[in-house]
Amino acid sequence: MSKKSSKNNALVLLTLGTIAAAATVATISAQKLKDKSKIPIKSPKNINNEDRQVYFVGGGLAALAGAAYLVKDCNFKGEQIHIIEGMKVLGGSNDGEGDAVNGFVCRGGRMLNEETYENFWELFSSIPSLDMPGKSVTEEILNFDHLHPTHAQARLVDKYGVIQDVTSMRFNTTDRISLGKLLITPEEKLDDMSIEEWFRHTPHFFETNFWYMWQTTFAFQKWSSLFEFKRYMQRMIFEFSRIETLEGVTRTPYNQYESVILPLKAYLDNFGVDFSINATVTDLDFKPGDEITVTAIHIEENEGERVIELNSADVCIMINGCMTDCATLGDMLTPPQYNPSKPISYELWSKIAKKKIGLGNPEPFFGNPDETNWESFTVTCKGNKLLSLIEKFSTNIPGSGALMTFKDSNWLMSIVVSAQPHFKNQPIDTTIFWGYGLYTDKFGDYVKKPMRDCTGEEILTELLHHLHMEDQLEEIIDTVINVIPCMMPYVDAQFQPRKMTDRPNVVPKGSTNFAMISQFVEIPEDMVFTEEYSVRAARIAIYTLFNVKDKKICPVTPYKKNPRILKEALKTSYR
């Protein structure tokens, strides 16, 4: 055996050892983080919840979940709970709207996961389904998902329209060693590091099937945070061995607004929760001193400004960042505006972070829109001609393919064809699908313009060329009702490189009546850009501020310590 072969074998053994050891080391690191997160909360004694008011700043999933926990676990009446939302509709980034005349639109789609959404499933097991009497939302979603399993047959497609064989991750030895070392490196050593910095010695990593699939499944970029990449690898280690088929994707019966937000809103309506929409919180006042106590909430409405003065027992819970802020829509003939001004959520977070220590730093997340933007598009068609052609090409019926990526696309374009209908008001003769591109500043391969400057029709034209259906372009476009592109300058903001201190704790040290809940708070071991993160943050806030002892927050399931799952991941890395 040559010296080079012996060295490579030794490196392989090192990789096997480091990945296998990752479970032990990661467990120790996670325990340290958990210990750090156990911050004593200073709460007034002998507080009767009947005299308390709770104000949520922002009406996204986290706020709605927090309100639900107050009702079901803290014995709050609905009229004591107030949700203040600046937009005309609740749900935050969980959306879906439109009709068959003007076209439907989804800014994005949340791919749920049965194994890792511990608190999400627990919460929605107590939320009644709107469409299945006697069933919970959890039962409704999982029942639908089990009846519509995912098994992508066309995960990656090259520029020639050839579906790629993705059974192999195509790692080399250096790629494997770099991954193994990352899994055992403490997070404290990864401040401000990007994925690209870690793999700078093995640029081949970014040419692997694994990277193309992992990147587009979760919307990572080379310049994204190494923190978040590592957490995804650990949290979704079991998904590693089935990334090529996306069998772990859990789909909702309809878009997330109708399948998740509407039943949760109906549940809260039943208890009389107070909702204020088109009301923007512009500032919070704090009590002087070292403690963090909110004393007033400043709100701007159509009627003017008003101030809510908080009593000593009242609580304020704030969504401190929104990834779909500054989103703009276009249509078939109009590109969306690229408007990367500082978002409203940034402005509020920035104001309060200057007032009190320990409230985080929004600048790393909202300071570089050229790195955090990408663009989605929703296609609405009369009839199913285009969907049938896509089905024939991919061999996946609608709802079973999850994600198809055109790996050589300058825009790195992907499409998702959901089970039909995807909207409750979608007629039987109307079909929809959506997609996105990660590189909006690049010129298209066929439409010689940056994606962000393209109309809906031009984006569809680019897609049809990647599908090699250009000979049927006019015939297909004749069936199209609308293509609505959506530019989102900050949709990847939560993935930006950061310091550990840039994301605040859910309940900051010294807080007496304040918490923050969003994709921009720190929850040890968990992964952002998920519904679970919002629900878990809300549960932490409520259980901490209201001293809930008789119920426990579902912990992060330790799949990274499961020998069987680690073994499957290792086998996959050598395929």
LUMVEX-726518 format. One record per residue (C-alpha): residue in one letter; x, z, y. Coordinates in steps of 0.5 Angstrom, whole numbers, plus 500, padded with zeros to 3 digits. Each point is the difference from the previous one (the first is absolute). Layout:
% residues N
> a; X; Z; Y $
...
% end
This chain:
% residues 575
> m; 500; 500; 500 $
> s; 503; 498; 507 $
> k; 501; 505; 505 $
> k; 495; 497; 505 $
> s; 494; 501; 494 $
> s; 502; 507; 499 $
> k; 499; 501; 507 $
> n; 494; 497; 500 $
> n; 497; 504; 494 $
> a; 503; 506; 503 $
> l; 496; 499; 506 $
> v; 493; 498; 496 $
> l; 501; 507; 497 $
> l; 501; 503; 507 $
> t; 493; 497; 502 $
> l; 497; 502; 494 $
> g; 502; 507; 501 $
> t; 499; 500; 507 $
> i; 493; 498; 500 $
> a; 498; 505; 494 $
> a; 503; 505; 504 $
> a; 496; 498; 506 $
> a; 494; 504; 497 $
> t; 504; 507; 500 $
> v; 503; 499; 507 $
> a; 494; 497; 503 $
> t; 496; 506; 498 $
> i; 506; 505; 503 $
> s; 499; 496; 507 $
> a; 493; 500; 500 $
> q; 500; 507; 498 $
> k; 504; 501; 506 $
> l; 496; 496; 505 $
> k; 493; 504; 497 $
> d; 504; 506; 502 $
> k; 501; 498; 507 $
> s; 493; 498; 501 $
> k; 497; 507; 498 $
> i; 500; 501; 508 $
> p; 496; 507; 501 $
> i; 493; 498; 505 $
> k; 499; 505; 505 $
> s; 492; 501; 500 $
> p; 496; 504; 504 $
> k; 497; 506; 495 $
> n; 493; 501; 499 $
> i; 498; 493; 502 $
> n; 493; 499; 498 $
> n; 499; 492; 498 $
> e; 493; 500; 503 $
> d; 503; 501; 507 $
> r; 505; 494; 499 $
> q; 500; 493; 503 $
> v; 505; 495; 497 $
> y; 502; 494; 504 $
> f; 503; 494; 496 $
> v; 504; 495; 505 $
> g; 499; 493; 496 $
> g; 494; 498; 495 $
> g; 505; 497; 495 $
> l; 499; 502; 492 $
> a; 505; 506; 501 $
> a; 495; 503; 506 $
> l; 494; 498; 495 $
> a; 503; 503; 494 $
> g; 502; 507; 504 $
> a; 492; 500; 503 $
> a; 498; 500; 492 $
> y; 505; 505; 498 $
> l; 497; 505; 506 $
> v; 493; 499; 497 $
> k; 501; 500; 493 $
> d; 506; 505; 500 $
> c; 499; 505; 506 $
> n; 493; 500; 501 $
> f; 500; 497; 507 $
> k; 493; 497; 502 $
> g; 500; 493; 503 $
> e; 499; 501; 507 $
> q; 506; 505; 500 $
> i; 504; 493; 499 $
> h; 502; 495; 505 $
> i; 503; 493; 499 $
> i; 503; 497; 506 $
> e; 501; 492; 499 $
> g; 503; 495; 505 $
> m; 497; 494; 496 $
> k; 493; 498; 499 $
> v; 500; 501; 493 $
> l; 503; 506; 495 $
> g; 505; 499; 495 $
> g; 507; 498; 503 $
> s; 504; 495; 496 $
> n; 494; 500; 495 $
> d; 496; 494; 502 $
> g; 496; 494; 499 $
> e; 495; 497; 504 $
> g; 497; 493; 501 $
> d; 494; 495; 497 $
> a; 499; 493; 497 $
> v; 499; 497; 507 $
> n; 506; 502; 504 $
> g; 505; 502; 494 $
> f; 502; 507; 497 $
> v; 506; 503; 501 $
> c; 505; 506; 497 $
> r; 506; 502; 504 $
> g; 503; 502; 493 $
> g; 498; 503; 493 $
> r; 502; 506; 498 $
> m; 502; 500; 492 $
> l; 498; 506; 497 $
> n; 503; 503; 494 $
> e; 497; 504; 495 $
> e; 506; 505; 498 $
> t; 503; 502; 507 $
> y; 494; 501; 504 $
> e; 499; 507; 498 $
> n; 496; 503; 506 $
> f; 497; 493; 501 $
> w; 496; 500; 494 $
> e; 499; 508; 500 $
> l; 496; 499; 507 $
> f; 496; 494; 498 $
> s; 498; 503; 494 $
> s; 495; 504; 504 $
> i; 498; 494; 505 $
> p; 494; 497; 497 $
> s; 500; 492; 499 $
> l; 495; 496; 505 $
> d; 499; 495; 494 $
> m; 500; 504; 494 $
> p; 495; 506; 500 $
> g; 503; 506; 496 $
> k; 507; 498; 501 $
> s; 506; 501; 504 $
> v; 504; 496; 504 $
> t; 506; 501; 495 $
> e; 495; 498; 494 $
> e; 498; 494; 504 $
> i; 507; 498; 502 $
> l; 503; 501; 493 $
> n; 494; 497; 496 $
> f; 501; 494; 504 $
> d; 508; 500; 499 $
> h; 499; 501; 493 $
> l; 495; 494; 499 $
> h; 505; 495; 505 $
> p; 507; 502; 497 $
> t; 506; 497; 504 $
> h; 505; 495; 496 $
> a; 503; 496; 505 $
> q; 502; 493; 497 $
> a; 503; 497; 506 $
> r; 504; 506; 503 $
> l; 505; 495; 503 $
> v; 500; 493; 502 $
> d; 506; 496; 502 $
> k; 500; 494; 505 $
> y; 499; 495; 495 $
> g; 493; 503; 498 $
> v; 503; 503; 494 $
> i; 498; 507; 497 $
> q; 506; 504; 499 $
> d; 502; 504; 494 $
> v; 500; 507; 502 $
> t; 501; 504; 494 $
> s; 507; 501; 502 $
> m; 502; 504; 506 $
> r; 506; 496; 500 $
> f; 505; 506; 502 $
> n; 507; 499; 499 $
> t; 504; 507; 499 $
> t; 502; 501; 507 $
> d; 492; 500; 502 $
> r; 499; 505; 494 $
> i; 505; 505; 502 $
> s; 498; 500; 507 $
> l; 493; 501; 498 $
> g; 502; 506; 496 $
> k; 504; 503; 505 $
> l; 495; 500; 505 $
> l; 495; 503; 496 $
> i; 505; 506; 499 $
> t; 502; 500; 508 $
> p; 497; 506; 504 $
> e; 495; 498; 505 $
> e; 504; 504; 505 $
> k; 506; 495; 499 $
> l; 496; 494; 502 $
> d; 498; 501; 507 $
> d; 499; 494; 504 $
> m; 502; 495; 494 $
> s; 497; 494; 499 $
> i; 499; 496; 493 $
> e; 505; 495; 502 $
> e; 505; 505; 502 $
> w; 500; 503; 493 $
> f; 500; 494; 496 $
> r; 505; 496; 505 $
> h; 505; 500; 494 $
> t; 496; 496; 496 $
> p; 496; 495; 504 $
> h; 498; 497; 493 $
> f; 494; 506; 500 $
> f; 496; 496; 505 $
> e; 500; 494; 496 $
> t; 497; 503; 494 $
> n; 493; 499; 497 $
> f; 499; 508; 501 $
> w; 502; 500; 507 $
> y; 495; 494; 502 $
> m; 494; 503; 496 $
> w; 502; 508; 502 $
> q; 500; 497; 507 $
> t; 494; 496; 501 $
> t; 496; 505; 496 $
> f; 501; 506; 505 $
> a; 502; 496; 506 $
> f; 508; 502; 500 $
> q; 505; 497; 504 $
> k; 507; 500; 499 $
> w; 501; 504; 507 $
> s; 495; 505; 497 $
> s; 501; 507; 499 $
> l; 504; 502; 494 $
> f; 496; 507; 500 $
> e; 494; 496; 499 $
> f; 503; 495; 495 $
> k; 503; 506; 496 $
> r; 493; 504; 500 $
> y; 496; 494; 497 $
> m; 505; 499; 495 $
> q; 499; 507; 498 $
> r; 493; 501; 501 $
> m; 498; 493; 497 $
> i; 506; 500; 494 $
> f; 495; 498; 495 $
> e; 497; 494; 504 $
> f; 507; 498; 500 $
> s; 499; 497; 492 $
> r; 494; 496; 502 $
> i; 502; 498; 507 $
> e; 499; 493; 498 $
> t; 493; 500; 498 $
> l; 498; 505; 505 $
> e; 495; 504; 494 $
> g; 501; 506; 504 $
> v; 496; 498; 506 $
> t; 493; 503; 501 $
> r; 495; 496; 503 $
> t; 494; 502; 504 $
> p; 493; 496; 499 $
> y; 500; 498; 507 $
> n; 505; 500; 506 $
> q; 502; 507; 501 $
> y; 496; 501; 506 $
> e; 493; 499; 496 $
> s; 503; 504; 494 $
> v; 504; 506; 503 $
> i; 498; 501; 507 $
> l; 492; 499; 500 $
> p; 499; 504; 494 $
> l; 504; 506; 503 $
> k; 497; 499; 507 $
> a; 493; 500; 497 $
> y; 502; 507; 496 $
> l; 502; 503; 507 $
> d; 494; 497; 504 $
> n; 496; 504; 494 $
> f; 503; 506; 503 $
> g; 499; 499; 507 $
> v; 507; 498; 502 $
> d; 501; 498; 507 $
> f; 503; 494; 502 $
> s; 503; 497; 506 $
> i; 502; 493; 500 $
> n; 503; 496; 506 $
> a; 503; 506; 502 $
> t; 507; 500; 501 $
> v; 504; 507; 500 $
> t; 506; 499; 506 $
> d; 503; 507; 500 $
> l; 500; 507; 497 $
> d; 502; 506; 504 $
> f; 503; 506; 496 $
> k; 501; 507; 502 $
> p; 507; 502; 503 $
> g; 505; 503; 495 $
> d; 503; 499; 494 $
> e; 494; 500; 496 $
> i; 496; 493; 499 $
> t; 493; 501; 502 $
> v; 495; 495; 503 $
> t; 496; 502; 506 $
> a; 497; 494; 502 $
> i; 498; 492; 498 $
> h; 500; 495; 505 $
> i; 496; 494; 499 $
> e; 498; 493; 503 $
> e; 494; 497; 499 $
> n; 495; 495; 503 $
> e; 497; 505; 504 $
> g; 507; 503; 503 $
> e; 504; 505; 498 $
> r; 498; 507; 497 $
> v; 504; 506; 497 $
> i; 498; 504; 494 $
> e; 503; 508; 501 $
> l; 501; 503; 494 $
> n; 499; 507; 498 $
> s; 505; 504; 497 $
> a; 497; 499; 493 $
> d; 499; 493; 500 $
> v; 505; 495; 497 $
> c; 503; 493; 502 $
> i; 502; 495; 494 $
> m; 503; 493; 503 $
> i; 502; 494; 497 $
> n; 506; 499; 503 $
> g; 501; 492; 498 $
> c; 497; 494; 498 $
> m; 503; 494; 497 $
> t; 494; 495; 502 $
> d; 501; 502; 508 $
> c; 500; 494; 504 $
> a; 498; 495; 495 $
> t; 497; 494; 502 $
> l; 495; 494; 497 $
> g; 500; 493; 500 $
> d; 496; 495; 497 $
> m; 500; 493; 497 $
> l; 502; 496; 507 $
> t; 504; 506; 503 $
> p; 506; 504; 499 $
> p; 499; 508; 500 $
> q; 504; 503; 506 $
> y; 507; 503; 499 $
> n; 499; 506; 504 $
> p; 505; 505; 498 $
> s; 499; 505; 506 $
> k; 501; 508; 499 $
> p; 493; 502; 496 $
> i; 496; 505; 502 $
> s; 502; 505; 494 $
> y; 507; 499; 502 $
> e; 498; 502; 507 $
> l; 496; 506; 498 $
> w; 506; 502; 495 $
> s; 505; 499; 505 $
> k; 497; 505; 505 $
> i; 499; 506; 496 $
> a; 507; 499; 496 $
> k; 503; 501; 507 $
> k; 496; 506; 501 $
> k; 501; 504; 494 $
> i; 506; 500; 495 $
> g; 499; 498; 493 $
> l; 495; 495; 501 $
> g; 504; 494; 498 $
> n; 502; 494; 503 $
> p; 496; 493; 500 $
> e; 506; 496; 503 $
> p; 503; 498; 493 $
> f; 493; 497; 498 $
> f; 497; 497; 506 $
> g; 507; 498; 504 $
> n; 501; 493; 496 $
> p; 494; 496; 499 $
> d; 504; 494; 498 $
> e; 502; 503; 494 $
> t; 493; 504; 498 $
> n; 495; 494; 501 $
> w; 497; 495; 495 $
> e; 494; 496; 500 $
> s; 494; 500; 496 $
> f; 495; 494; 499 $
> t; 493; 500; 497 $
> v; 497; 494; 497 $
> t; 492; 499; 500 $
> c; 498; 494; 496 $
> k; 493; 497; 499 $
> g; 500; 499; 492 $
> n; 506; 501; 495 $
> k; 504; 494; 500 $
> l; 506; 503; 503 $
> l; 499; 506; 496 $
> s; 499; 496; 494 $
> l; 507; 496; 501 $
> i; 504; 506; 501 $
> e; 497; 503; 494 $
> k; 502; 494; 496 $
> f; 507; 500; 503 $
> s; 501; 508; 498 $
> t; 496; 500; 494 $
> n; 497; 507; 503 $
> i; 492; 501; 502 $
> p; 499; 503; 506 $
> g; 502; 507; 500 $
> s; 505; 500; 494 $
> g; 506; 497; 504 $
> a; 501; 505; 505 $
> l; 506; 497; 504 $
> m; 503; 493; 500 $
> t; 506; 499; 504 $
> f; 503; 493; 502 $
> k; 507; 503; 500 $
> d; 504; 494; 503 $
> s; 495; 500; 506 $
> n; 503; 501; 507 $
> w; 494; 505; 502 $
> l; 501; 503; 493 $
> m; 493; 499; 499 $
> s; 495; 503; 495 $
> i; 493; 500; 498 $
> v; 495; 504; 497 $
> v; 493; 498; 496 $
> s; 496; 506; 499 $
> a; 494; 500; 496 $
> q; 494; 497; 503 $
> p; 496; 502; 504 $
> h; 505; 504; 504 $
> f; 495; 502; 506 $
> k; 493; 502; 498 $
> n; 497; 495; 505 $
> q; 503; 494; 497 $
> p; 496; 495; 498 $
> i; 500; 498; 492 $
> d; 502; 493; 503 $
> t; 506; 502; 504 $
> t; 507; 502; 498 $
> i; 506; 504; 503 $
> f; 507; 502; 499 $
> w; 506; 502; 505 $
> g; 507; 500; 500 $
> y; 506; 502; 505 $
> g; 507; 498; 502 $
> l; 506; 504; 501 $
> y; 504; 496; 505 $
> t; 495; 498; 505 $
> d; 506; 498; 505 $
> k; 502; 494; 495 $
> f; 498; 493; 500 $
> g; 496; 498; 494 $
> d; 503; 495; 495 $
> y; 494; 495; 501 $
> v; 497; 502; 507 $
> k; 506; 500; 505 $
> k; 498; 506; 504 $
> p; 501; 508; 499 $
> m; 494; 503; 496 $
> r; 498; 505; 506 $
> d; 499; 493; 504 $
> c; 496; 497; 495 $
> t; 492; 499; 500 $
> g; 496; 502; 494 $
> e; 500; 493; 498 $
> e; 507; 499; 500 $
> i; 502; 506; 496 $
> l; 495; 497; 495 $
> t; 503; 493; 500 $
> e; 507; 504; 499 $
> l; 497; 504; 494 $
> l; 497; 493; 497 $
> h; 507; 497; 500 $
> h; 503; 506; 496 $
> l; 494; 499; 495 $
> h; 502; 492; 500 $
> m; 493; 499; 502 $
> e; 501; 496; 506 $
> d; 497; 494; 497 $
> q; 493; 503; 500 $
> l; 502; 504; 507 $
> e; 494; 496; 504 $
> e; 495; 501; 494 $
> i; 502; 508; 500 $
> i; 500; 501; 507 $
> d; 493; 497; 500 $
> t; 497; 506; 496 $
> v; 504; 505; 505 $
> i; 495; 504; 504 $
> n; 506; 504; 504 $
> v; 507; 502; 499 $
> i; 501; 506; 504 $
> p; 507; 502; 501 $
> c; 502; 507; 502 $
> m; 507; 502; 503 $
> m; 502; 507; 499 $
> p; 506; 502; 504 $
> y; 501; 507; 497 $
> v; 497; 500; 493 $
> d; 507; 501; 497 $
> a; 501; 506; 505 $
> q; 500; 505; 495 $
> f; 506; 497; 496 $
> q; 505; 500; 506 $
> p; 506; 503; 499 $
> r; 500; 507; 502 $
> k; 503; 507; 500 $
> m; 497; 506; 496 $
> t; 498; 503; 507 $
> d; 496; 494; 503 $
> r; 494; 501; 495 $
> p; 497; 507; 502 $
> n; 497; 505; 495 $
> v; 492; 500; 499 $
> v; 500; 507; 503 $
> p; 506; 500; 504 $
> k; 504; 507; 500 $
> g; 497; 505; 505 $
> s; 493; 496; 500 $
> t; 494; 505; 501 $
> n; 494; 494; 500 $
> f; 504; 494; 500 $
> a; 501; 495; 495 $
> m; 502; 492; 499 $
> i; 498; 495; 495 $
> s; 502; 493; 499 $
> q; 505; 496; 497 $
> f; 505; 503; 505 $
> v; 500; 507; 497 $
> e; 505; 503; 495 $
> i; 497; 501; 493 $
> p; 506; 501; 495 $
> e; 500; 496; 494 $
> d; 494; 496; 502 $
> m; 500; 492; 503 $
> v; 497; 498; 506 $
> f; 496; 493; 501 $
> t; 495; 503; 495 $
> e; 493; 503; 500 $
> e; 503; 506; 496 $
> y; 504; 502; 506 $
> s; 495; 500; 505 $
> v; 495; 504; 495 $
> r; 506; 505; 498 $
> a; 502; 501; 507 $
> a; 493; 502; 502 $
> r; 499; 505; 494 $
> i; 507; 503; 502 $
> a; 498; 501; 507 $
> i; 493; 503; 499 $
> y; 502; 505; 494 $
> t; 506; 502; 504 $
> l; 496; 501; 507 $
> f; 494; 503; 496 $
> n; 504; 504; 495 $
> v; 497; 497; 494 $
> k; 502; 504; 494 $
> d; 495; 499; 495 $
> k; 502; 492; 499 $
> k; 506; 497; 499 $
> i; 503; 493; 503 $
> c; 501; 495; 494 $
> p; 508; 500; 500 $
> v; 504; 493; 500 $
> t; 500; 498; 492 $
> p; 507; 501; 498 $
> y; 500; 493; 496 $
> k; 508; 500; 502 $
> k; 501; 505; 495 $
> n; 496; 497; 494 $
> p; 505; 498; 495 $
> r; 495; 494; 497 $
> i; 499; 497; 507 $
> l; 508; 501; 502 $
> k; 501; 496; 493 $
> e; 495; 495; 502 $
> a; 504; 499; 507 $
> l; 506; 500; 497 $
> k; 498; 494; 495 $
> t; 497; 496; 506 $
> s; 507; 501; 504 $
> y; 503; 496; 494 $
> r; 495; 495; 499 $
% end
